[in-house]
């Protein structure tokens, strides 16, 4: 492969029940790079579509709905999981080869890992839409500054990099993409209580990166006085350390028997 477009598109479709809009796939290919969405849409409609739809007929494309579909029965969960594993392995192998050859720089490496995460479970990174927990940009930015400051103090010799908005799973990288020290998720709130919303994708990411994962909580934030409380948790987000309360269900209809 010259790029990871084909397995990314197939993995995304396998993860989303065999259906995805043109816009959704462009978002995933770009790692949710909003600025370059038109670029990734052109990439999608040129390379993956040409190969997977027109040449090999692995996918179908509905021009009226602007959507791609897998023309296969996906009711066999074991087969779907196996196909997902094959796609993920192909993407990781491609990234590793480029790392070995030195043809990917740090931003490209991080973007490709974002692409993989989004293809694996993109919709699971969506936060529950709860009004009282709605994101406040000023609070988010304040919390991010606080966390970066604490990390710089904790890791004075390490590179601290704030990730682009919507980076799946984490907000700050300590170290480099090839030699990460910590993946830090930031949660900020003006509330006094240590409570926050968490998507299933974020929870799974914390488990996958257990040994390098940290959750930084900035709470009791007072923007006018610039005061706050700070707490950091190292390791996966699990029920032995947190009270996890389901707030939303994702419901899919089963095929008729």
N, C-alpha and C positions, 0 to 999 in steps of 0.2 A: 504494500500500500504506500502511496505517496503522501497520504494524510489519513486521519481517523474518521473521515466523514461517513463512510459506509457502515462500519459497526456502531457508530454513535447513533445514526438514524434508526437502525434496526433495533438497538437496545432501548432507545426511547419508545419506540412503538410497542415492543414487548412489555415494557413497564407500564404502558398506558392503555392496555387492553386492545392493542392493534390499531389504534386511531390517533392521529395527531394533525393539527392544522399546520399549514405552511409557516405561520408566524411562530408557533410553539417550537418547531424544529429549528428555525433560524435563531431563536433565543438560545436554544441549547447548544447549537454549533458555535455560537459566539461566546459561550460562557456567560450569558446575560449581559453582554456588552451592548448597552442600549445605543451608544453612539454609532456603533458599526452595524446596526441591524440590517440596513439595506444591503451592505456588503455581504453579510452572511446569508441573506435571502438569495442573492445572486449565486453564491457558492452552492447553496442547496439545490437550486433549480438547474444548475449546470452539471456538476459532477455526480452527486448521489442520485439525483433523479435520472440522469442519462444512463447510469450504470444499473441501478436497481430497478427502475421502472421500464425504461425503453429497451435496454439490452437483455437483461436477465429475467425480467418480469417477476422479481421477488416481491415488489410492492405494486400497489395500484395508486394512481393519482386521479382524484376527482377534481376537474378544473372548475366546476360550478361551485363546489364547496371549499375549494382551495385547501384540500386535505389529502393526506396520505393514509393508506390502510395496508395492513398485512392480510393477504387473501388466504389465511389459514385458520383452522379451528384452534383456538388457544385455551380450550377447556382442560387440556392435559397439563396440569401444573408442573409435573416433573419434567416434561419436555421443554416447557417454557423456561424453567429455571436453568436447564442445561444449555439452552440457546443463549440465555443472558450471560451465563458464565463464559461461553465461547467468545461472545462479543467483548466482554470486559477484559478477558485475557488478551485479545487482539489489540485492544486500545493500550493496555499497560505494556505489552511487548513493544509496540511502536514507540511509546514514550521512552522506554528504557533504551532502545536502540539509538534514538536521537540524543539522549543524555550521554551515552557512551561516545558517540561521534562528536559531541559538542556543538551540534547544530541547533539546539534550543537554548535561548537565554532564559533568565529567571522569570520574567513576566510570561513568556510563552509556556514554560513548564507549569506555572500556577494556573494559567488559563486552561490548559489541557486537563489538569486534574479537576477544575471546576466543571468542565464539559462532561467528564466522566461521572461526577457526582450528580449532575443534573439529569443526564441520560438514565442513570440508575434509579433515581427516585425524585425527580424534579418537583412533581406536584406535592410531595410530602414535605417540602420546605415551606409551603404556604402556611402562614400563621392563621389560627382561628380568628374570624372577624368579630371581635368583641369590643364594643365601643369604649368601655372603661379601661381597656388595655391598649387602645389605639396608640400607635407610635407618635411621639412628639419629637420633631427633628431637633429642637434645641436641647432637649434632655438627652437624646441619643448622642449628639455631638459632644456634649459635656461629659457624658459617661465615657466616651471613647478617649477623650483627652486625659481623663483621670487614669484610665487603665493603661494607656501608653506610658504615662509618667511613672506609674508603679512598676511596669515591666522594665523600663529603662533602669530603674533603681535595682530591681531584682537581677537583671541580666546586663550588667554594665558593658560587657565585652561583646554581646550578641547583637546582630542586626534585628531591629524591630520594624516590621512593615505592616501598616494598616492596609487591609484588603479593600477592593472596590465594593461598593454597596451591592448587596444580593449575592455575595460570595457564599456558596452553600457550606454550612457546617461551622464556619469560624470567621472571625472578624480581624484578628491580628495574628501574624505569623512571627514567631520568635525563631531566629536562625534563617536558613535558606530552604528553598523547595527541595533541594537534593539532600540537605542535612538539617531537617527541622528539629528544633528543640521543644517547641510547644505550639499547639493550635489553640488559640484563645477565643472563646465566645464571650461577647460583651452584652450584658443586660442592664439597662438603666431605668430607674423609676423614681418619681418623687414620693412614692408611698413609703411608709415606715416599715411595713411588713416585707419580709423576704419572699415575695411571690412574683411570678412572671409566667408568660406564655411560652410554650416550647412546641415546635413542630416535630412530627415524628421523624422527619429527615434529620433534624438537628440531634435528636436523641440517638438515632442510629449512628450518626457520625461520631458522637462522643464514645460510643461503644467500640466502633471500629478503630479509633485512635486512642483507646483507653490510657496507655502509658504516656502519651504526649498531650493529652487533652486537658484544658483548664477552662473553668467557667468563672468569669469575673463579674461580680454583682456590685453595682453602684446604686445605692438606694438612699432614701431620705434626702433626695437631691433638692436643694434650694438654690435656684438659679440666681436670684437677686443677691443672696449672701455668699454664694459660691461655696456652700457647705454640703457635706455628703457623708455617708457611711460606706465602707468598702469591705468586701469579703471575697475570697477566691477559693474555689473548690478544684482540686486536682483529681482527674480520673473521670470515668464514665458517669453519666447521669442515670442512676438506678434507684430502685425502690428502697434499697437499704440506707440511702442517704437523703432521699427526697420523698415527699408525699406527691405522687403523680395522680392527677385527677383528669380523666378524659373530658374534653370540652366539646368535641365534635366528632361525628362519625362520617366516614366516607362510604357511601353505599353504592354497590354495583349490582345490577340485575343479573341473576343466573340464567343461563340458556334454558329454554323450555325443554323438558324431557319428552 
